[in-house]
Amino acid sequence: MLLAGVVFVNLAVLQLNLSLTKATTERTNLRASNATLQSQLSAALASPRIQALAHKQYELVEADPSATGFIELGR
């Protein structure tokens, strides 16, 4: 009877360890995903902020795409 109890407790501990491992892996993946999303958000917000600062501080404006061109350099 005592042996059956020990086996039962060991199985319960094993199941808990498996659940803990799964939860830890999921937490790690979520943290990595959050870091990626935060980086993407920062990059997306940086461009308009920089453009606004350039316009405010230096009165720069975005160039008209039809007024730009390329120069062919000799090879």
mmCIF file of the N, C-alpha and C atoms, coordinates in Angstrom:
data_MODEL
# 
_entry.id   MODEL 
# 
loop_
_atom_site.group_PDB 
_atom_site.id 
_atom_site.type_symbol 
_atom_site.label_atom_id 
_atom_site.label_alt_id 
_atom_site.label_comp_id 
_atom_site.label_asym_id 
_atom_site.label_entity_id 
_atom_site.label_seq_id 
_atom_site.pdbx_PDB_ins_code 
_atom_site.Cartn_x 
_atom_site.Cartn_y 
_atom_site.Cartn_z 
_atom_site.occupancy 
_atom_site.B_iso_or_equiv 
_atom_site.pdbx_formal_charge 
_atom_site.auth_seq_id 
_atom_site.auth_comp_id 
_atom_site.auth_asym_id 
_atom_site.auth_atom_id 
_atom_site.pdbx_PDB_model_num 
ATOM 1   N N  . MET A 1 1  ? 0.820  -1.182 0.000   1.00 0.00 ? 1  MET A N  1 
ATOM 2   C CA . MET A 1 1  ? 0.000  0.000  0.000   1.00 0.00 ? 1  MET A CA 1 
ATOM 3   C C  . MET A 1 1  ? 0.877  1.264  0.000   1.00 0.00 ? 1  MET A C  1 
ATOM 4   N N  . LEU A 1 2  ? 1.897  1.239  0.829   1.00 0.00 ? 2  LEU A N  1 
ATOM 5   C CA . LEU A 1 2  ? 2.814  2.379  0.909   1.00 0.00 ? 2  LEU A CA 1 
ATOM 6   C C  . LEU A 1 2  ? 3.528  2.603  -0.411  1.00 0.00 ? 2  LEU A C  1 
ATOM 7   N N  . LEU A 1 3  ? 3.917  1.535  -1.079  1.00 0.00 ? 3  LEU A N  1 
ATOM 8   C CA . LEU A 1 3  ? 4.589  1.633  -2.366  1.00 0.00 ? 3  LEU A CA 1 
ATOM 9   C C  . LEU A 1 3  ? 3.670  2.264  -3.414  1.00 0.00 ? 3  LEU A C  1 
ATOM 10  N N  . ALA A 1 4  ? 2.409  1.907  -3.408  1.00 0.00 ? 4  ALA A N  1 
ATOM 11  C CA . ALA A 1 4  ? 1.443  2.494  -4.343  1.00 0.00 ? 4  ALA A CA 1 
ATOM 12  C C  . ALA A 1 4  ? 1.309  3.995  -4.083  1.00 0.00 ? 4  ALA A C  1 
ATOM 13  N N  . GLY A 1 5  ? 1.330  4.394  -2.847  1.00 0.00 ? 5  GLY A N  1 
ATOM 14  C CA . GLY A 1 5  ? 1.250  5.819  -2.504  1.00 0.00 ? 5  GLY A CA 1 
ATOM 15  C C  . GLY A 1 5  ? 2.463  6.588  -2.994  1.00 0.00 ? 5  GLY A C  1 
ATOM 16  N N  . VAL A 1 6  ? 3.637  5.998  -2.850  1.00 0.00 ? 6  VAL A N  1 
ATOM 17  C CA . VAL A 1 6  ? 4.878  6.633  -3.311  1.00 0.00 ? 6  VAL A CA 1 
ATOM 18  C C  . VAL A 1 6  ? 4.857  6.772  -4.830  1.00 0.00 ? 6  VAL A C  1 
ATOM 19  N N  . VAL A 1 7  ? 4.407  5.746  -5.531  1.00 0.00 ? 7  VAL A N  1 
ATOM 20  C CA . VAL A 1 7  ? 4.323  5.803  -6.984  1.00 0.00 ? 7  VAL A CA 1 
ATOM 21  C C  . VAL A 1 7  ? 3.336  6.881  -7.407  1.00 0.00 ? 7  VAL A C  1 
ATOM 22  N N  . PHE A 1 8  ? 2.199  6.953  -6.736  1.00 0.00 ? 8  PHE A N  1 
ATOM 23  C CA . PHE A 1 8  ? 1.190  7.966  -7.049  1.00 0.00 ? 8  PHE A CA 1 
ATOM 24  C C  . PHE A 1 8  ? 1.750  9.379  -6.861  1.00 0.00 ? 8  PHE A C  1 
ATOM 25  N N  . VAL A 1 9  ? 2.455  9.605  -5.765  1.00 0.00 ? 9  VAL A N  1 
ATOM 26  C CA . VAL A 1 9  ? 3.054  10.917 -5.492  1.00 0.00 ? 9  VAL A CA 1 
ATOM 27  C C  . VAL A 1 9  ? 4.106  11.238 -6.547  1.00 0.00 ? 9  VAL A C  1 
ATOM 28  N N  . ASN A 1 10 ? 4.920  10.279 -6.927  1.00 0.00 ? 10 ASN A N  1 
ATOM 29  C CA . ASN A 1 10 ? 5.944  10.507 -7.944  1.00 0.00 ? 10 ASN A CA 1 
ATOM 30  C C  . ASN A 1 10 ? 5.317  10.859 -9.290  1.00 0.00 ? 10 ASN A C  1 
ATOM 31  N N  . LEU A 1 11 ? 4.224  10.196 -9.649  1.00 0.00 ? 11 LEU A N  1 
ATOM 32  C CA . LEU A 1 11 ? 3.528  10.518 -10.890 1.00 0.00 ? 11 LEU A CA 1 
ATOM 33  C C  . LEU A 1 11 ? 2.948  11.927 -10.843 1.00 0.00 ? 11 LEU A C  1 
ATOM 34  N N  . ALA A 1 12 ? 2.393  12.304 -9.703  1.00 0.00 ? 12 ALA A N  1 
ATOM 35  C CA . ALA A 1 12 ? 1.836  13.644 -9.557  1.00 0.00 ? 12 ALA A CA 1 
ATOM 36  C C  . ALA A 1 12 ? 2.930  14.698 -9.683  1.00 0.00 ? 12 ALA A C  1 
ATOM 37  N N  . VAL A 1 13 ? 4.084  14.454 -9.091  1.00 0.00 ? 13 VAL A N  1 
ATOM 38  C CA . VAL A 1 13 ? 5.210  15.384 -9.183  1.00 0.00 ? 13 VAL A CA 1 
ATOM 39  C C  . VAL A 1 13 ? 5.703  15.472 -10.622 1.00 0.00 ? 13 VAL A C  1 
ATOM 40  N N  . LEU A 1 14 ? 5.755  14.345 -11.316 1.00 0.00 ? 14 LEU A N  1 
ATOM 41  C CA . LEU A 1 14 ? 6.174  14.333 -12.709 1.00 0.00 ? 14 LEU A CA 1 
ATOM 42  C C  . LEU A 1 14 ? 5.220  15.162 -13.570 1.00 0.00 ? 14 LEU A C  1 
ATOM 43  N N  . GLN A 1 15 ? 3.920  15.000 -13.359 1.00 0.00 ? 15 GLN A N  1 
ATOM 44  C CA . GLN A 1 15 ? 2.940  15.785 -14.112 1.00 0.00 ? 15 GLN A CA 1 
ATOM 45  C C  . GLN A 1 15 ? 3.092  17.274 -13.829 1.00 0.00 ? 15 GLN A C  1 
ATOM 46  N N  . LEU A 1 16 ? 3.312  17.619 -12.582 1.00 0.00 ? 16 LEU A N  1 
ATOM 47  C CA . LEU A 1 16 ? 3.506  19.030 -12.234 1.00 0.00 ? 16 LEU A CA 1 
ATOM 48  C C  . LEU A 1 16 ? 4.767  19.591 -12.882 1.00 0.00 ? 16 LEU A C  1 
ATOM 49  N N  . ASN A 1 17 ? 5.828  18.805 -12.915 1.00 0.00 ? 17 ASN A N  1 
ATOM 50  C CA . ASN A 1 17 ? 7.071  19.252 -13.558 1.00 0.00 ? 17 ASN A CA 1 
ATOM 51  C C  . ASN A 1 17 ? 6.876  19.461 -15.056 1.00 0.00 ? 17 ASN A C  1 
ATOM 52  N N  . LEU A 1 18 ? 6.120  18.578 -15.693 1.00 0.00 ? 18 LEU A N  1 
ATOM 53  C CA . LEU A 1 18 ? 5.837  18.739 -17.120 1.00 0.00 ? 18 LEU A CA 1 
ATOM 54  C C  . LEU A 1 18 ? 5.013  20.001 -17.374 1.00 0.00 ? 18 LEU A C  1 
ATOM 55  N N  . SER A 1 19 ? 4.026  20.232 -16.526 1.00 0.00 ? 19 SER A N  1 
ATOM 56  C CA . SER A 1 19 ? 3.218  21.450 -16.662 1.00 0.00 ? 19 SER A CA 1 
ATOM 57  C C  . SER A 1 19 ? 4.071  22.697 -16.449 1.00 0.00 ? 19 SER A C  1 
ATOM 58  N N  . LEU A 1 20 ? 4.953  22.645 -15.478 1.00 0.00 ? 20 LEU A N  1 
ATOM 59  C CA . LEU A 1 20 ? 5.828  23.784 -15.210 1.00 0.00 ? 20 LEU A CA 1 
ATOM 60  C C  . LEU A 1 20 ? 6.761  24.048 -16.379 1.00 0.00 ? 20 LEU A C  1 
ATOM 61  N N  . THR A 1 21 ? 7.303  22.992 -16.966 1.00 0.00 ? 21 THR A N  1 
ATOM 62  C CA . THR A 1 21 ? 8.187  23.141 -18.122 1.00 0.00 ? 21 THR A CA 1 
ATOM 63  C C  . THR A 1 21 ? 7.438  23.759 -19.293 1.00 0.00 ? 21 THR A C  1 
ATOM 64  N N  . LYS A 1 22 ? 6.218  23.302 -19.533 1.00 0.00 ? 22 LYS A N  1 
ATOM 65  C CA . LYS A 1 22 ? 5.397  23.844 -20.617 1.00 0.00 ? 22 LYS A CA 1 
ATOM 66  C C  . LYS A 1 22 ? 5.092  25.322 -20.374 1.00 0.00 ? 22 LYS A C  1 
ATOM 67  N N  . ALA A 1 23 ? 4.729  25.670 -19.149 1.00 0.00 ? 23 ALA A N  1 
ATOM 68  C CA . ALA A 1 23 ? 4.423  27.063 -18.813 1.00 0.00 ? 23 ALA A CA 1 
ATOM 69  C C  . ALA A 1 23 ? 5.668  27.947 -18.955 1.00 0.00 ? 23 ALA A C  1 
ATOM 70  N N  . THR A 1 24 ? 6.816  27.444 -18.552 1.00 0.00 ? 24 THR A N  1 
ATOM 71  C CA . THR A 1 24 ? 8.055  28.209 -18.665 1.00 0.00 ? 24 THR A CA 1 
ATOM 72  C C  . THR A 1 24 ? 8.415  28.451 -20.127 1.00 0.00 ? 24 THR A C  1 
ATOM 73  N N  . THR A 1 25 ? 8.243  27.433 -20.949 1.00 0.00 ? 25 THR A N  1 
ATOM 74  C CA . THR A 1 25 ? 8.519  27.575 -22.382 1.00 0.00 ? 25 THR A CA 1 
ATOM 75  C C  . THR A 1 25 ? 7.571  28.593 -23.006 1.00 0.00 ? 25 THR A C  1 
ATOM 76  N N  . GLU A 1 26 ? 6.304  28.509 -22.644 1.00 0.00 ? 26 GLU A N  1 
ATOM 77  C CA . GLU A 1 26 ? 5.317  29.460 -23.173 1.00 0.00 ? 26 GLU A CA 1 
ATOM 78  C C  . GLU A 1 26 ? 5.644  30.883 -22.728 1.00 0.00 ? 26 GLU A C  1 
ATOM 79  N N  . ARG A 1 27 ? 6.036  31.050 -21.482 1.00 0.00 ? 27 ARG A N  1 
ATOM 80  C CA . ARG A 1 27 ? 6.403  32.378 -20.971 1.00 0.00 ? 27 ARG A CA 1 
ATOM 81  C C  . ARG A 1 27 ? 7.598  32.939 -21.733 1.00 0.00 ? 27 ARG A C  1 
ATOM 82  N N  . THR A 1 28 ? 8.588  32.099 -21.983 1.00 0.00 ? 28 THR A N  1 
ATOM 83  C CA . THR A 1 28 ? 9.772  32.526 -22.730 1.00 0.00 ? 28 THR A CA 1 
ATOM 84  C C  . THR A 1 28 ? 9.398  32.965 -24.139 1.00 0.00 ? 28 THR A C  1 
ATOM 85  N N  . ASN A 1 29 ? 8.537  32.178 -24.785 1.00 0.00 ? 29 ASN A N  1 
ATOM 86  C CA . ASN A 1 29 ? 8.091  32.530 -26.139 1.00 0.00 ? 29 ASN A CA 1 
ATOM 87  C C  . ASN A 1 29 ? 7.301  33.835 -26.150 1.00 0.00 ? 29 ASN A C  1 
ATOM 88  N N  . LEU A 1 30 ? 6.444  34.020 -25.157 1.00 0.00 ? 30 LEU A N  1 
ATOM 89  C CA . LEU A 1 30 ? 5.662  35.255 -25.080 1.00 0.00 ? 30 LEU A CA 1 
ATOM 90  C C  . LEU A 1 30 ? 6.548  36.471 -24.826 1.00 0.00 ? 30 LEU A C  1 
ATOM 91  N N  . ARG A 1 31 ? 7.547  36.308 -23.990 1.00 0.00 ? 31 ARG A N  1 
ATOM 92  C CA . ARG A 1 31 ? 8.466  37.425 -23.747 1.00 0.00 ? 31 ARG A CA 1 
ATOM 93  C C  . ARG A 1 31 ? 9.237  37.792 -25.012 1.00 0.00 ? 31 ARG A C  1 
ATOM 94  N N  . ALA A 1 32 ? 9.666  36.785 -25.765 1.00 0.00 ? 32 ALA A N  1 
ATOM 95  C CA . ALA A 1 32 ? 10.372 37.048 -27.023 1.00 0.00 ? 32 ALA A CA 1 
ATOM 96  C C  . ALA A 1 32 ? 9.440  37.732 -28.019 1.00 0.00 ? 32 ALA A C  1 
ATOM 97  N N  . SER A 1 33 ? 8.210  37.274 -28.071 1.00 0.00 ? 33 SER A N  1 
ATOM 98  C CA . SER A 1 33 ? 7.220  37.883 -28.969 1.00 0.00 ? 33 SER A CA 1 
ATOM 99  C C  . SER A 1 33 ? 6.948  39.329 -28.566 1.00 0.00 ? 33 SER A C  1 
ATOM 100 N N  . ASN A 1 34 ? 6.822  39.575 -27.282 1.00 0.00 ? 34 ASN A N  1 
ATOM 101 C CA . ASN A 1 34 ? 6.601  40.944 -26.803 1.00 0.00 ? 34 ASN A CA 1 
ATOM 102 C C  . ASN A 1 34 ? 7.777  41.850 -27.150 1.00 0.00 ? 34 ASN A C  1 
ATOM 103 N N  . ALA A 1 35 ? 8.989  41.340 -27.010 1.00 0.00 ? 35 ALA A N  1 
ATOM 104 C CA . ALA A 1 35 ? 10.169 42.140 -27.342 1.00 0.00 ? 35 ALA A CA 1 
ATOM 105 C C  . ALA A 1 35 ? 10.189 42.479 -28.830 1.00 0.00 ? 35 ALA A C  1 
ATOM 106 N N  . THR A 1 36 ? 9.824  41.515 -29.668 1.00 0.00 ? 36 THR A N  1 
ATOM 107 C CA . THR A 1 36 ? 9.771  41.758 -31.115 1.00 0.00 ? 36 THR A CA 1 
ATOM 108 C C  . THR A 1 36 ? 8.717  42.801 -31.447 1.00 0.00 ? 36 THR A C  1 
ATOM 109 N N  . LEU A 1 37 ? 7.542  42.669 -30.852 1.00 0.00 ? 37 LEU A N  1 
ATOM 110 C CA . LEU A 1 37 ? 6.466  43.627 -31.101 1.00 0.00 ? 37 LEU A CA 1 
ATOM 111 C C  . LEU A 1 37 ? 6.836  45.027 -30.608 1.00 0.00 ? 37 LEU A C  1 
ATOM 112 N N  . GLN A 1 38 ? 7.499  45.108 -29.461 1.00 0.00 ? 38 GLN A N  1 
ATOM 113 C CA . GLN A 1 38 ? 7.926  46.406 -28.939 1.00 0.00 ? 38 GLN A CA 1 
ATOM 114 C C  . GLN A 1 38 ? 8.930  47.064 -29.877 1.00 0.00 ? 38 GLN A C  1 
ATOM 115 N N  . SER A 1 39 ? 9.836  46.268 -30.408 1.00 0.00 ? 39 SER A N  1 
ATOM 116 C CA . SER A 1 39 ? 10.821 46.793 -31.346 1.00 0.00 ? 39 SER A CA 1 
ATOM 117 C C  . SER A 1 39 ? 10.147 47.303 -32.618 1.00 0.00 ? 39 SER A C  1 
ATOM 118 N N  . GLN A 1 40 ? 9.183  46.542 -33.131 1.00 0.00 ? 40 GLN A N  1 
ATOM 119 C CA . GLN A 1 40 ? 8.452  46.962 -34.328 1.00 0.00 ? 40 GLN A CA 1 
ATOM 120 C C  . GLN A 1 40 ? 7.667  48.245 -34.069 1.00 0.00 ? 40 GLN A C  1 
ATOM 121 N N  . LEU A 1 41 ? 7.052  48.341 -32.900 1.00 0.00 ? 41 LEU A N  1 
ATOM 122 C CA . LEU A 1 41 ? 6.296  49.541 -32.552 1.00 0.00 ? 41 LEU A CA 1 
ATOM 123 C C  . LEU A 1 41 ? 7.215  50.751 -32.447 1.00 0.00 ? 41 LEU A C  1 
ATOM 124 N N  . SER A 1 42 ? 8.358  50.581 -31.815 1.00 0.00 ? 42 SER A N  1 
ATOM 125 C CA . SER A 1 42 ? 9.310  51.681 -31.694 1.00 0.00 ? 42 SER A CA 1 
ATOM 126 C C  . SER A 1 42 ? 9.777  52.160 -33.064 1.00 0.00 ? 42 SER A C  1 
ATOM 127 N N  . ALA A 1 43 ? 10.056 51.215 -33.949 1.00 0.00 ? 43 ALA A N  1 
ATOM 128 C CA . ALA A 1 43 ? 10.496 51.580 -35.296 1.00 0.00 ? 43 ALA A CA 1 
ATOM 129 C C  . ALA A 1 43 ? 9.394  52.301 -36.050 1.00 0.00 ? 43 ALA A C  1 
ATOM 130 N N  . ALA A 1 44 ? 8.150  51.849 -35.881 1.00 0.00 ? 44 ALA A N  1 
ATOM 131 C CA . ALA A 1 44 ? 7.031  52.477 -36.584 1.00 0.00 ? 44 ALA A CA 1 
ATOM 132 C C  . ALA A 1 44 ? 6.766  53.890 -36.071 1.00 0.00 ? 44 ALA A C  1 
ATOM 133 N N  . LEU A 1 45 ? 6.979  54.112 -34.786 1.00 0.00 ? 45 LEU A N  1 
ATOM 134 C CA . LEU A 1 45 ? 6.733  55.435 -34.208 1.00 0.00 ? 45 LEU A CA 1 
ATOM 135 C C  . LEU A 1 45 ? 7.893  56.392 -34.427 1.00 0.00 ? 45 LEU A C  1 
ATOM 136 N N  . ALA A 1 46 ? 9.081  55.876 -34.667 1.00 0.00 ? 46 ALA A N  1 
ATOM 137 C CA . ALA A 1 46 ? 10.270 56.714 -34.777 1.00 0.00 ? 46 ALA A CA 1 
ATOM 138 C C  . ALA A 1 46 ? 10.244 57.574 -36.039 1.00 0.00 ? 46 ALA A C  1 
ATOM 139 N N  . SER A 1 47 ? 9.841  57.024 -37.163 1.00 0.00 ? 47 SER A N  1 
ATOM 140 C CA . SER A 1 47 ? 9.894  57.753 -38.422 1.00 0.00 ? 47 SER A CA 1 
ATOM 141 C C  . SER A 1 47 ? 9.041  59.026 -38.406 1.00 0.00 ? 47 SER A C  1 
ATOM 142 N N  . PRO A 1 48 ? 7.757  58.972 -38.035 1.00 0.00 ? 48 PRO A N  1 
ATOM 143 C CA . PRO A 1 48 ? 6.977  60.208 -37.985 1.00 0.00 ? 48 PRO A CA 1 
ATOM 144 C C  . PRO A 1 48 ? 7.517  61.210 -36.964 1.00 0.00 ? 48 PRO A C  1 
ATOM 145 N N  . ARG A 1 49 ? 8.028  60.702 -35.849 1.00 0.00 ? 49 ARG A N  1 
ATOM 146 C CA . ARG A 1 49 ? 8.571  61.595 -34.820 1.00 0.00 ? 49 ARG A CA 1 
ATOM 147 C C  . ARG A 1 49 ? 9.799  62.325 -35.356 1.00 0.00 ? 49 ARG A C  1 
ATOM 148 N N  . ILE A 1 50 ? 10.674 61.599 -36.046 1.00 0.00 ? 50 ILE A N  1 
ATOM 149 C CA . ILE A 1 50 ? 11.880 62.210 -36.612 1.00 0.00 ? 50 ILE A CA 1 
ATOM 150 C C  . ILE A 1 50 ? 11.507 63.211 -37.701 1.00 0.00 ? 50 ILE A C  1 
ATOM 151 N N  . GLN A 1 51 ? 10.521 62.857 -38.527 1.00 0.00 ? 51 GLN A N  1 
ATOM 152 C CA . GLN A 1 51 ? 10.081 63.787 -39.567 1.00 0.00 ? 51 GLN A CA 1 
ATOM 153 C C  . GLN A 1 51 ? 9.512  65.064 -38.950 1.00 0.00 ? 51 GLN A C  1 
ATOM 154 N N  . ALA A 1 52 ? 8.743  64.929 -37.887 1.00 0.00 ? 52 ALA A N  1 
ATOM 155 C CA . ALA A 1 52 ? 8.171  66.106 -37.220 1.00 0.00 ? 52 ALA A CA 1 
ATOM 156 C C  . ALA A 1 52 ? 9.266  66.980 -36.616 1.00 0.00 ? 52 ALA A C  1 
ATOM 157 N N  . LEU A 1 53 ? 10.271 66.352 -36.002 1.00 0.00 ? 53 LEU A N  1 
ATOM 158 C CA . LEU A 1 53 ? 11.388 67.116 -35.431 1.00 0.00 ? 53 LEU A CA 1 
ATOM 159 C C  . LEU A 1 53 ? 12.173 67.837 -36.532 1.00 0.00 ? 53 LEU A C  1 
ATOM 160 N N  . ALA A 1 54 ? 12.418 67.157 -37.642 1.00 0.00 ? 54 ALA A N  1 
ATOM 161 C CA . ALA A 1 54 ? 13.168 67.770 -38.745 1.00 0.00 ? 54 ALA A CA 1 
ATOM 162 C C  . ALA A 1 54 ? 12.398 68.962 -39.311 1.00 0.00 ? 54 ALA A C  1 
ATOM 163 N N  . HIS A 1 55 ? 11.094 68.826 -39.397 1.00 0.00 ? 55 HIS A N  1 
ATOM 164 C CA . HIS A 1 55 ? 10.286 69.934 -39.919 1.00 0.00 ? 55 HIS A CA 1 
ATOM 165 C C  . HIS A 1 55 ? 10.258 71.104 -38.933 1.00 0.00 ? 55 HIS A C  1 
ATOM 166 N N  . LYS A 1 56 ? 10.097 70.787 -37.651 1.00 0.00 ? 56 LYS A N  1 
ATOM 167 C CA . LYS A 1 56 ? 9.989  71.836 -36.628 1.00 0.00 ? 56 LYS A CA 1 
ATOM 168 C C  . LYS A 1 56 ? 11.321 72.554 -36.402 1.00 0.00 ? 56 LYS A C  1 
ATOM 169 N N  . GLN A 1 57 ? 12.401 71.803 -36.247 1.00 0.00 ? 57 GLN A N  1 
ATOM 170 C CA . GLN A 1 57 ? 13.680 72.412 -35.900 1.00 0.00 ? 57 GLN A CA 1 
ATOM 171 C C  . GLN A 1 57 ? 14.417 72.989 -37.097 1.00 0.00 ? 57 GLN A C  1 
ATOM 172 N N  . TYR A 1 58 ? 14.329 72.316 -38.241 1.00 0.00 ? 58 TYR A N  1 
ATOM 173 C CA . TYR A 1 58 ? 15.136 72.726 -39.391 1.00 0.00 ? 58 TYR A CA 1 
ATOM 174 C C  . TYR A 1 58 ? 14.303 73.134 -40.602 1.00 0.00 ? 58 TYR A C  1 
ATOM 175 N N  . GLU A 1 59 ? 12.978 73.116 -40.429 1.00 0.00 ? 59 GLU A N  1 
ATOM 176 C CA . GLU A 1 59 ? 12.050 73.471 -41.500 1.00 0.00 ? 59 GLU A CA 1 
ATOM 177 C C  . GLU A 1 59 ? 12.262 72.615 -42.750 1.00 0.00 ? 59 GLU A C  1 
ATOM 178 N N  . LEU A 1 60 ? 12.621 71.358 -42.543 1.00 0.00 ? 60 LEU A N  1 
ATOM 179 C CA . LEU A 1 60 ? 12.800 70.435 -43.659 1.00 0.00 ? 60 LEU A CA 1 
ATOM 180 C C  . LEU A 1 60 ? 11.447 69.862 -44.059 1.00 0.00 ? 60 LEU A C  1 
ATOM 181 N N  . VAL A 1 61 ? 11.277 69.623 -45.326 1.00 0.00 ? 61 VAL A N  1 
ATOM 182 C CA . VAL A 1 61 ? 10.054 68.992 -45.827 1.00 0.00 ? 61 VAL A CA 1 
ATOM 183 C C  . VAL A 1 61 ? 10.448 67.805 -46.694 1.00 0.00 ? 61 VAL A C  1 
ATOM 184 N N  . GLU A 1 62 ? 9.515  66.892 -46.863 1.00 0.00 ? 62 GLU A N  1 
ATOM 185 C CA . GLU A 1 62 ? 9.783  65.716 -47.679 1.00 0.00 ? 62 GLU A CA 1 
ATOM 186 C C  . GLU A 1 62 ? 9.877  66.130 -49.143 1.00 0.00 ? 62 GLU A C  1 
ATOM 187 N N  . ALA A 1 63 ? 10.847 65.566 -49.834 1.00 0.00 ? 63 ALA A N  1 
ATOM 188 C CA . ALA A 1 63 ? 11.058 65.895 -51.245 1.00 0.00 ? 63 ALA A CA 1 
ATOM 189 C C  . ALA A 1 63 ? 9.923  65.335 -52.094 1.00 0.00 ? 63 ALA A C  1 
ATOM 190 N N  . ASP A 1 64 ? 9.589  66.076 -53.141 1.00 0.00 ? 64 ASP A N  1 
ATOM 191 C CA . ASP A 1 64 ? 8.579  65.628 -54.092 1.00 0.00 ? 64 ASP A CA 1 
ATOM 192 C C  . ASP A 1 64 ? 9.185  64.509 -54.937 1.00 0.00 ? 64 ASP A C  1 
ATOM 193 N N  . PRO A 1 65 ? 8.589  63.317 -54.919 1.00 0.00 ? 65 PRO A N  1 
ATOM 194 C CA . PRO A 1 65 ? 9.179  62.191 -55.670 1.00 0.00 ? 65 PRO A CA 1 
ATOM 195 C C  . PRO A 1 65 ? 9.317  62.476 -57.163 1.00 0.00 ? 65 PRO A C  1 
ATOM 196 N N  . SER A 1 66 ? 8.445  63.300 -57.716 1.00 0.00 ? 66 SER A N  1 
ATOM 197 C CA . SER A 1 66 ? 8.539  63.587 -59.152 1.00 0.00 ? 66 SER A CA 1 
ATOM 198 C C  . SER A 1 66 ? 9.701  64.538 -59.459 1.00 0.00 ? 66 SER A C  1 
ATOM 199 N N  . ALA A 1 67 ? 10.231 65.210 -58.438 1.00 0.00 ? 67 ALA A N  1 
ATOM 200 C CA . ALA A 1 67 ? 11.323 66.155 -58.640 1.00 0.00 ? 67 ALA A CA 1 
ATOM 201 C C  . ALA A 1 67 ? 12.687 65.525 -58.379 1.00 0.00 ? 67 ALA A C  1 
ATOM 202 N N  . THR A 1 68 ? 12.721 64.246 -58.080 1.00 0.00 ? 68 THR A N  1 
ATOM 203 C CA . THR A 1 68 ? 13.995 63.584 -57.823 1.00 0.00 ? 68 THR A CA 1 
ATOM 204 C C  . THR A 1 68 ? 14.362 62.693 -58.997 1.00 0.00 ? 68 THR A C  1 
ATOM 205 N N  . GLY A 1 69 ? 15.627 62.415 -59.126 1.00 0.00 ? 69 GLY A N  1 
ATOM 206 C CA . GLY A 1 69 ? 16.092 61.575 -60.224 1.00 0.00 ? 69 GLY A CA 1 
ATOM 207 C C  . GLY A 1 69 ? 17.396 60.899 -59.867 1.00 0.00 ? 69 GLY A C  1 
ATOM 208 N N  . PHE A 1 70 ? 17.955 60.217 -60.838 1.00 0.00 ? 70 PHE A N  1 
ATOM 209 C CA . PHE A 1 70 ? 19.194 59.485 -60.640 1.00 0.00 ? 70 PHE A CA 1 
ATOM 210 C C  . PHE A 1 70 ? 20.246 60.016 -61.600 1.00 0.00 ? 70 PHE A C  1 
ATOM 211 N N  . ILE A 1 71 ? 21.493 59.898 -61.183 1.00 0.00 ? 71 ILE A N  1 
ATOM 212 C CA . ILE A 1 71 ? 22.616 60.321 -62.021 1.00 0.00 ? 71 ILE A CA 1 
ATOM 213 C C  . ILE A 1 71 ? 23.387 59.067 -62.411 1.00 0.00 ? 71 ILE A C  1 
ATOM 214 N N  . GLU A 1 72 ? 23.635 58.925 -63.677 1.00 0.00 ? 72 GLU A N  1 
ATOM 215 C CA . GLU A 1 72 ? 24.424 57.788 -64.153 1.00 0.00 ? 72 GLU A CA 1 
ATOM 216 C C  . GLU A 1 72 ? 25.907 58.116 -64.015 1.00 0.00 ? 72 GLU A C  1 
ATOM 217 N N  . LEU A 1 73 ? 26.638 57.310 -63.307 1.00 0.00 ? 73 LEU A N  1 
ATOM 218 C CA . LEU A 1 73 ? 28.071 57.518 -63.134 1.00 0.00 ? 73 LEU A CA 1 
ATOM 219 C C  . LEU A 1 73 ? 28.816 56.629 -64.116 1.00 0.00 ? 73 LEU A C  1 
ATOM 220 N N  . GLY A 1 74 ? 29.915 57.144 -64.638 1.00 0.00 ? 74 GLY A N  1 
ATOM 221 C CA . GLY A 1 74 ? 30.742 56.349 -65.563 1.00 0.00 ? 74 GLY A CA 1 
ATOM 222 C C  . GLY A 1 74 ? 31.374 55.179 -64.825 1.00 0.00 ? 74 GLY A C  1 
ATOM 223 N N  . ARG A 1 75 ? 31.558 54.109 -65.539 1.00 0.00 ? 75 ARG A N  1 
ATOM 224 C CA . ARG A 1 75 ? 32.137 52.909 -64.905 1.00 0.00 ? 75 ARG A CA 1 
ATOM 225 C C  . ARG A 1 75 ? 33.549 52.722 -65.262 1.00 0.00 ? 75 ARG A C  1 
# 
